């Protein structure tokens, strides 16, 4: 098919993609909105300035640009998310986890290594996000048994999940997208284990680094007991709203302080729109006043025990805002416990204020406080909008806390093996899962058919209901992949992919195929940490095919390079969803990912640069 020279459309396509990438990186707007904006821009662009074909007329139109939403790769990804969610919901992984926790108390180092290996193996066949969610509390428990900080093991947990995902076709959504884009452009259909050997080579190299080098580069290599001692003496910032029935109403300041609050440091009193700073002269606390107080965790627990109304109004709505928190036990006479949870990336709580939640999570646990790594605006806690990875301090009974294990909106950070529910559908879920893997890996049916069968079977067998299946379908992934496929189609049709391929070849003029492959790998590995790994994979697949055609080598070589490089999302927390999941519980900073992730990317790049030419014979 011979296209007219669409130079204007090509440069306009580059402009749309550049702006889209910038907005993704800026992270100021919802990912779904940016993705929809990109699709809209491309639809308008090619409606008014079409790319035409002399024989058949319009090449790029709504049908071509929106075809990504019906792409088999996208359908496969969404179906596998449902299958993976069914495995988690039925508790199919709970028995081995119980075993790991039990054995871990006696052999923590051995169990730590076995846990990381287990995660890497499971991630080759399951979406790695729920796998990491399940193993975060396990790694925290093992860290405590070793007397170490959890930060030493949570980032390695995320990294081994990513490494395991690059070994099989269904190990990562990135792999499926590249395979789908390759087949759409006339390439071969990638088999289940077609790139398993180079994938395993890189995974093993990465695993050795994660096990022996990464812990030496990670922060907070102090014992858990030291951390607990340090936290106990730290000050917490809490906000107390004086509602009807609060015992502080009517208290008067004496000599610039409130005697009833001895042991607590009152930093600010808010009366309506007026703020009063210490020393407080002749101030009487009234209903609707708010106090900002600094105190220790032990003091909070003590005060809670002595006077529950100090922290709750008569409706039991929580009114505390803590900037730091640790698990603490409220006196057992009330049968309640303080627990921390993390708002999940796909949570329905995202964007809602605490007031809109009613300060209550599903199951009955009440929200006491919030911790956010980024700076929060100085405002009342009612107006704070929840974001992914916010840490919430909650209070509830043992039964209510157990119910959080099944709450998809939050991730429970502290739970023991006794609190893991055992479901009757475990064997059904495992049978369905292994059926999908066997059918797809042996080539009996295509991967997309096997995955759809698995999703249907999970729902039809009762392992997961329609509502939970719908929740498992990530709208961010749906919109992002749709937009990325539209961008890839535009690059291919306008000649943008060939233009970029020729530019790279010209830049490396005189270099061997091995050198060009190495440079191509490094470029993608760097960009995947800035842009989404899925978007990077889809954008560079047509470029990889064009480069291979220009060099007259098998496109499979460059296409699999895209798979491996796009999975190297180690240097930034937003590079991969599992990195975001461990960000808060590991107490990491942005620079920690760069410090540990960049050397790993370089190591994998060098390893691949030597292995690939030998393996592919180029």
N, C-alpha and C positions, 0 to 999 in steps of 0.2 A: 504494500500500500504506500503510495508516494504522496507525501504531503507538500502543499505549497509552503513557501518559506514563511513561517509564522514568527518572525523576529520580534515584532511588537508584542504579540501575545506571550512569547517566551519571557521577555523582560518584565512584562506586567505580572506574569506568574511568579517569577523570582521575587518581585516586590511584595506580592500577597504572602508568599511563604516566609519571607524575611520578617514582615510585620507580625505574622502569626507566631513565628518562633520567638520574637522579642516579647510578645504579650504572654506567651507561655512562661518564659524565663522571669518576666516581671512579677508574675503571680499575684497581680492585683485584682484580677477578674476571675470568676469561676471558669474552670477548664472547659465545661460544657458550653459556656457562652462564647469563649474564644473559638472553640471548634466550630460552633454553628456560624460564627462570623466569617470564618475562613471559607466554609462551604458556600455561604451566601455570596461572598465576594467572587468566588470562582464561577458560580452560576450566572451572576450578573455580567462578569467579564466576558464569558464565552457566549452569552446571549447577544450582547451588543457588538462584540468583536470576535466572531466565530473563527474557529480553526476549521478550514474546509478541506475536503478531498475532491479532486477533480472528477472522480468517477461516481461517488455515492453521496456527495453533498456533505452535510454536517457530521463532523467526527466527535467533537466534544459538545455535549448537551446534558440536560438533566439526567437522562438515562445512564450515561457513562459516568457522570460525576457522583451520582447517588448510588451507583451499583455496589459501592463498598459496604453499604448497610445490609446487603444480601450476600456478601462475600462468604464463601464456605469457611474461610479461615476465621472470620468474626463469629459465625454461628458455632463453629467448633469451640472457640474460646469461651463463649457464653455458656454453652452446654457443659463444658468441663468445669466451669465455676459452680454450676448446680450440682454436678457429681461430687466435687470436692466438698461443697457445703453439706451434702448429705452424709459424707463420711464423718465430718466434724459433729454434726447435729446428733447423729446416732451414738456418738461416743465410741466409734470403732477403734480409735487410737488410744482410748483411755487405759486399757489393760496394760499395754507395754509401757505407758507413761507411769502408771502406778508402780510397776516393777522397777523402772529407772529411779523413781523417787525413793523407793524402799532400799534398793541396793546402793544408791548414791550416798546414803548416810555412812556406809561402811567403806565403800571404794569410790570416793568422789572423783578422783582423777580419771580412773578407768571409765566410769559412767559418763563423765564429761566428754571424753573422746568418742565413746560409743554413741552418745546423743548427737554429736555433730555429724558423725557418719550416717546415723539414722536419718537425720534431717536431709542430708545431701541425697541419699537414696530415695526417700519419699518424694523429694522435690523434683526428681526426674520424671515422676508419673502424676503428681498432683500439683495444683496451683499452690505456689509456695507461701502465699499470704496467710491462709488459715494454718498452715504448718508452723509458721513462725509464731503466730498468735498462741498456739497451743504450747509451744516450747519456751516461750518467754518466762513463765513462772517456774518451769523446770530448771532453767539455767540460773534463775535467781536463787532457788533452793540449793542447787549444787554449789553456787558461789559462797553461800552462807556456810555450807558444810566444810568448804575449803578455807573459810575465814578470809575470803577475798571480796573485793567489790564486784557487783554484777556487771559493771561497765567493762570488765575485762573479757566478758564472754558473750554479751548481747550483740555487739557488732559482728564478731565472728559467726554468730548464729545466722544473722542476715546474709552474710557473705557466702557461707556454705550452701544456703538455700539457693542463692543465685547461681553458684557454680554447678550445683546439681541440676538446675533447670536447663543448662546448655548442652546436656548430653543426649536428650531424646527429642523427638519431634513434638511431643505434647508437654515437654518439661517447662515450657515458657510460652506465653502468648506471642512473644517476639519470634520464636521459631516458626510458629504456625503462620504468622503474617508473612514472613519472608518466603516460606514455602508456597503460600497461596499466591503471592505476587509473582514468584518465579514461574509457577505453572500457568498463570494468566497470560504471561508474555510469551508462552510457547515453550517454556522449559520443561524439564522432566518432573514427574511427581516424586517428591522426596519421601523416602520410606521412613519407617519408625526409627530405625537405628542407622540410617545412612551416614550420619556424621558423628556417630557415637565414639569412634576411636579418637579423632582429634579432640572431641569434647571431653572424653575421659582423661586424656593427657593433660589438658588445661585444668580440669577440675582437680586432678591429683596435685599438680604443681601449686594451684591456689590453696588447696587444703593444707598442704605442708606449710605454706606461708602463714595461713590463718592460725594454725595450731602453734607454731613456734616463734614467729616473728611479730605478728599483730599484737599479742598481749604485752610485748615489750614497748610498743609504741602507744598503747592506749593509756588514758589518764586514770587517776584514782586507784593506783595499785596499793591500796591500804586495806587493812582487815575490816571485816564487817563490824566487829566489836568496836573498833576505833571510830568508825563512821557513826555508829549508834551513840557512842559517848559524846561525839562532837555535836550531833543533832540535838541531843537532849538539852544542851545548854543554849541552843540557838533560839533566837526570838522569832515568833510568828506574828504576822500582822492579821488581825481579825477585825471584822466589822460587826457591831452589835446594834440592831435596830430595836428601840424600846417600844414594844407593843403592849397592848392591854394585858396586865398580869405580870409584867416583868418586874422583878424585885428591885431593880435599880431606880424605878420611877419614884421621884420625891427626894432622892439623895442629893445632898448639897456639898459643894466644894468647900474645903477648909484648908487655909494656908496654901492655896494654889493646887490642891490635889483632892482626890476623893478617897476618904478613909476606907470605905467599903471595898474599894478596888486595890487595896494594898497588895503589893506583889505583881500588879499589872501596871504597865506604863501607858497611860492615856495620852495619845499623840494628838488627837483632834476630837472636838465635839461639834457636831453639825446640828444646827437648829434651823430648820427650814432651808433658806438659801444662805444663811450665815454660818461661817466656819470660825471656831474659837480655838486658838492654839494655847498651850501651857505658857505661863501659869494661869490657872483658871480662877478667876475672882468672882465670888458670889454667884456661881452658876448652879441652878437647880435643874436636875434632869427631869424631863417631862416626856409624856407619851409622844411618839413620832420623832424624838431625837435619835441621832446615830452617833456611835462612838467608834473611833479607830484606835485599837489597842495593840500594843506589842507585848508578847508574853511567850513563855516556853510551852512546849507540848505537854510536859508534866503538869504545868499549872492549869492548862486547858482541861486535862483529864480530871484533875483535882476539883476544879470549880464546877465541872459538869456533874461530878458525883454529889457535891454539896448542894447545888442549886440548879436543877435542870432548866428552870424558867429564865436563868441568866442567858441561855443560848437559844431558847425556843419561845415562840409566841404561843398563845392559847390554841392556835390551829395546828401546832406542831410544824409550821413552815420553818425551814432552816434559815438562819440569818447570819452565818459566819463566813468570812472570806479569809482563807489562809493562803499565804504566799509560799509556805514550805510545809511539808507534811510527811508524816511517817505513820505506819500502822500503830495503833494503840488500842488497848482493850478497855472498854467502859465497864464499870463494876458488874459482875455477873448477876447481881440481884435483879438487874433489869434485863439480863439475857441479851444484851446488845453488844455490838462491836463496831469499831471504826475500821474502815477499809478504804483503799484507794483504787480507783478505776481510771482508765484512759479512754477518752472519746475516740472511737474508731474512725478511720478515714471515710467510710461510707455511712456514718451514723446519721440518723434522722435528726439528731440534736444539733448538727452543724448549722450555724446561722441563727439558731434560736437563743433568746435570752434566758437567763436562769428563771426569771419571773414567768416566762411562757411555759417552762417545763413544770411549773408548780413546785419546784424544788424536790420532785419525787421521780425516781426512775421506775420503770416497769418492774413489778415484783414488790414494790413498797419501800425500798431503801430511800432514805432522805439525803439530799445533797447538803453537806455542811459547808464545803469550801472549794476553791478552785486554785490551781497552780498553772501558770503559763510561763513557758521559757522566754517568750518574747515580752517586751514591755507592754503593760496594760495601761489604758487611759485611766486617769484619776477620775473615777466615777463610782456610783453606787453599784453594789454587786448585782442589783436587779437588772441593770442595763447592760451587763457584760454579755456579749454574744459568744456562744461556745464555738470553738474551732477544733478541727482534728488534732489529736495529741494533747489537748488540755487534760490535766489530771484533776479528777474530782475526788474530794474526801466525802465519804458517805457513811451513814450510820444505819444499822439495821439488825434484825435478829439473824440467827444462824440460818434459818430457812430462807429469809429474804436475800441474804448474801449468796446462798447457793443458787438462787434463781438468776443471779447476775451471770452465772456461767453460761446460760442460754440466751443472754441478752446480746443481740447483734449490734446494738448501738454503742456499747462500751466493752472494754477489755478488762476483766478482773485481774488485778495484779497480784493478789495474795490468795491462794487456795491450796488446800492440802489434798492428798490423794483421796481422803475420806469424803471430800466434798464433790468429787466428780460423779455425775449421774451415770448409771449403767442402763442402757436402753435395750429393749427386746429386739430391735431391728438391726443389731450389729451385723449378724451373719448375712442378712439380706443385702445390706449396704456393701459389705466386703465382696460378696458374690457378684454384685452388679459392677463394682469397681474393677475387679480382676477380669471380668468378662470383657469390659471395654478395652482394657490393656491387651489382653490376649487376641481379641478379634482384630484390633488395629495393628498390633505388632507383627502378627502373622500374615497380614495383608488379606485376611478373609473378606473383610469389608473395608471401605475407605474410612479414614479417621473421622471425617465429619459425620458419617452415618453411625459409627460406633459411639461417638460422643452424644449425638441426639438420642440414640437408643438408651444410653446410660442415664441421661437427664429424665427421659420419659419414665424409665423403670424406677428411678429413685422416687418420683412423685406417685406413680401408679401403685407402687408397693407400700406406700405410707411411710417411707423413711424420712420424707420431707414433704411439707404441705406446699400448696401453691404460693402462699404468702411468703414463706421463707425462701422458696425457689426464686421468686421475683426479687427478693432482697439480695440474693446472691449475684444477680445480674448487675454488674457495676455500670451505672450510666456514664461515668467518666470514661471508662474503657470503650463503651459503645460509641460515644460521640468522638472521642479522640481518634479511634481507629477509622471511623467513617471519614473524618477530616483528613487523616494521613493518607488514606487510600485515594481520596479525591486529589490531594496534592501530588501523589505519585503518578496518577493517571495524567494529570496536567503536564507534569515534567516530561513524561514519555511522549505525549501527543504533540507538544510544542517543540520538541527537540532539545529541551532543557537538559535532559539526562545525558544525551550524546554530547552536548556542548560542555558540560562539566567534566565528563569522562575524557574528552579530548584535551581539555585544559589541564587536567591532572597528568595525562600522558606527556603533553608538551612540556610541562613543568619538570618532569622527570625524564626528559628526552635522553636517550642513550642508556637508561637504566634497564636492568633485567626485569623479567616478569616477577621474580621473587622480591625485588626491591619495591616495585610498584604495589604488590600485594601487601607488603609490610607497611608501607606508608598509608595505604588505604585502610588497613586495620586500625592503625593508630589514630587516624582522623576520625573514624567512626567511634572509637573507644572514648575519645575526648568529648565529642559532641553528645554522646548518649548521656553524659552526666549533666549536661546543660539542658538539653531537650529531653522529652520522654523517650525511653528506649523503644517503645512501639513506633512512635512517629519517626525516629531516626532509622529504624529498620525498614519501614515502608518507603521512606524517601530515598534511601541509598540502594535499595534492591534494583531498580531500573538503571541506576548509575553503574552498579556492579556488573550488570549484564552488558551494558554498553562498553565498559572498559575491557571486559573479557573478549567481546567480539572484535574490538579494535586490535587487541593483542593476539587474536586468533588462538585463544586457549579455551578450555572447557569452562563455561559460565558457572558450573557447579562450584568451582574452586572459589571464585569471588563471592558467590551467593552465600556459601557457608561461612566465609570470612565476615560477612555482614552479621550473621547469626551470632558468632562468637564475640565480635567486637561490640555489638549493640547490647549484649548481656553484661558488659564490663561496667556496670553502673555502681561503682564502689566509692567514687570520690566526693559525692554530694548526698545529703539526706533525701533530696527530692529526686535523685536519680532512679530510685526504685522504691516501691511502696513498702517493702519490708524494712528498708532503711528508716523510713518515717516511723514505723511501728516501734523500733528499738530506741528512737531518739530520746523520748522522755524517760522511760524506765532506766535507760543507761546513763542519763544525765550528760549526754554528749553535747558538744558544741559543733558548729559547722566545720571548724578547722580540724576537729578530730577525724572526721571522715576523709578530709584531704590528706592528713598526715598518714593515715593507714591505707587509704584507698589508692592514692596515686602510685606508691611503690608497687602495689599489687597489679595495677594496670600496666605499669612498665614491665614487671616481671612476666605477665601473660603475653604482652606484646613481643618481648624478646624471645620467649619460649616458642610462640607461634611462628615467628619470623624464621626460626631455625627448623622447626618441625615440619611446617607446611611444605616448603620446597622439597624436602626429603620424601615426605609422605605422598605428595601429588606428582613428584617427578618433574618439577619445573625448574 
